[in-house]
Amino acid sequence: MAGRYASPGGREGSGDLSESEIAVHWAEEEYLAPPAELARTANLRDPGLLERFAPSAFPGCFEEYAALLTWRRRWDQVLDAQRPPFYRWFVGGSLNVAENCVDRHLATAAERPAIVFVPEPEGEPDVVLTYGELHRRVQELAAVLRDDFGLVAGDRVTIHLPMVPELPVTMLACARLGLVHSVVFGGFSGEAAGHRSADCASRLFVTTDGYWRGGRVVDHLANLPSSMEAARADGHPPERVLVFRRYPDRSLSAERLDPSRDVEASVALARHAGARVEPRAQPSDAPLFLMYTSGTTGRPKGCQHATGGYLAYVTGTARSILDLHPEDVYWCLADIGWITGHSYIVYAPLALGATTVVYEGVPAQPDPGRPWRVAERLGVTVFQTSPTAIRLLRRLGPERPREHRLRFRVLATVGEPIEPEAWRWYYREVGRGRAAVVDTWWQTETGGILCSTKPALDRMKPGSCGPGAPGIRPAILDEDGQEVPHGSGRAGNLVLLAPWPGLMQTIWGDPDRLVRQYFAKYNRDRSSTDWRDWPYFAGDAALIAADGYVRILGRVDDVINVAGHRLGTKEIESACLTVPEVAEAAAVPVADELKGRLPDVYVALRPGWAGSPQEVEARVVRAIETSIGKIARPHRVWVVPDMPKTRSGKILRRVLAGISNHRDTGDVTTLANPEVVAQIREQVDRDRGP
Ligand code: PRX
């Protein structure tokens, strides 16, 4: 166990115990050779690549990715780095993303399935959208957006949809017109979607009546009133709401529409049947979308991704790391509402002309054999999911993959560290030892994969994601900015030394935050116009072994990664404080065997509260679900007599996290109220049993 690292956390003096410090991590594992078959067939099987993407070839190396796209106008300059950390890629070029993901495949592949929608109820037939059909649907919807709502390039559209085919269709319709979409994960509460919509002043809000999840119908439209209320309270209610229906002939929600604001999608689309809407060429650095994510401060921030650089980067990495070919049937079992889904369910697979599977529900519904039945039936060749899903499927049905004829060539994992045991099950049982496993590390902010093995070229090492992707230069810096040498066994802060085309452009409405949060830590000279002075601080602790392979420990900040989804502790705490009797709240990460981490919540009550702790617990849980969503539901809510505090009154989350994780809390004698630590520990230990 390599428990000592240079960095106790990204924020000096915070005194909090971060994810990376409660990381359970593992020793270096033995290598496994890539499957022999890949050496003959992989997109990337030429070791010359390493030279083409060597640091000396920067930034021109990334032209190889841009060349995978169809440009209306070719770029004049690969990288404009005059104003770091605000970079512009493929400057002077213009293109349209929908044209790249749809139109350009029509000549050769109009009949090929682009999207296969698999409903959660197993008796319901798949919905197959060929590239031809997708082209028709995207144009009809683009006509609605343009002609009925009067939306013009640059306008924002918030899309609060679950995993239904209308989600990628809406994204592509926006892209066709140059509208900036902001997809909010369907599982987020109405309120969370409303605040995000208002933050970017969306003119249109897109939703649906309901969907299937975990064997039940979710009434999604019931979220709409709280979305609208939150957006109104923030001063930016959307002008219109577009409402899809899961079934054409019935409604899954009793929620009434407001005829002055809401529009039934089926009615609007019928008016534009057969519409033609030409794709609008966009400058390479026009924004394509926003994706809100949690960071160190309370409000989620809108990461803004560009058109040309982003599409080039995700397409290039899907080709090289996921080894996607146009003939592939690819299934990424993530949600389009997260960055993984944007990049590697929608944009990259479609840009490459492959078939992408959109699955509505949860992995083990109705049983843990489901993913393997779907994969066999559809002939899935490249598969991707999260370690949480892998652990779940393994626990519930370790033998189930063997019952099926599976043809996986590449198996990807993303979102959280994967322990070698789960990795090996994925490799042996799901891949039968014939597929390459790629553990891909990246973030919402980074657009695409940054660290991973290359499936045909690199040996795999369970528990390590691998070296930097082509052209990507990861390094570990200590708190003073000194590089920690590879193989030293010391961990520190993971940084990227050079920019890449997928890096977000800015934070919507708050460019300073981009500088503060990601670059201020290691930039010594704010006036420097040399990108070398601006390492990107990822917010993860990691080690790099002698072979250059990166091993991620987890976040060093206030983010908790629950089942591969990012939650901000500050957001959880603000939600708790909406409960009137709660005086103080602290959310800390607790290790969980299945989901990696969960939030544990501690609350102290206002004096005079006479009700039962159970009542408060239930209200706190409800408040969190209302303001964020069920994914943030805490592991436990502990009602405590007081919070452990420093003499200056700061809550010491580090002590609470120590208690939650049954770890040493360190020296607490200097606290203002040391006696409370023993009380809380006793309370937690008593409740958890021996
Ligand atoms: O802590 C890292 C973890 O997920 C964080 C990024 O979360 P998000 O922006 O939601 O994007 C997730 C999907 C790209 C990172 O800071 N993370 C992501 N991939 C891995 C990972 N941790 C370990 N191994 C990974 N492969």
Boltz pocket constraint, residues with backbone or C-beta under 6 A from the ligand:
constraints:
  - pocket:
      binder: B
      contacts: [[A, 293], [A, 338], [A, 339], [A, 340], [A, 413], [A, 414], [A, 415], [A, 416], [A, 417], [A, 418], [A, 439], [A, 440], [A, 441], [A, 442], [A, 443], [A, 444], [A, 445], [A, 465], [A, 538], [A, 539], [A, 540], [A, 552], [A, 554], [A, 555], [A, 561], [A, 564], [A, 565], [A, 566]]
      max_distance: 6.0
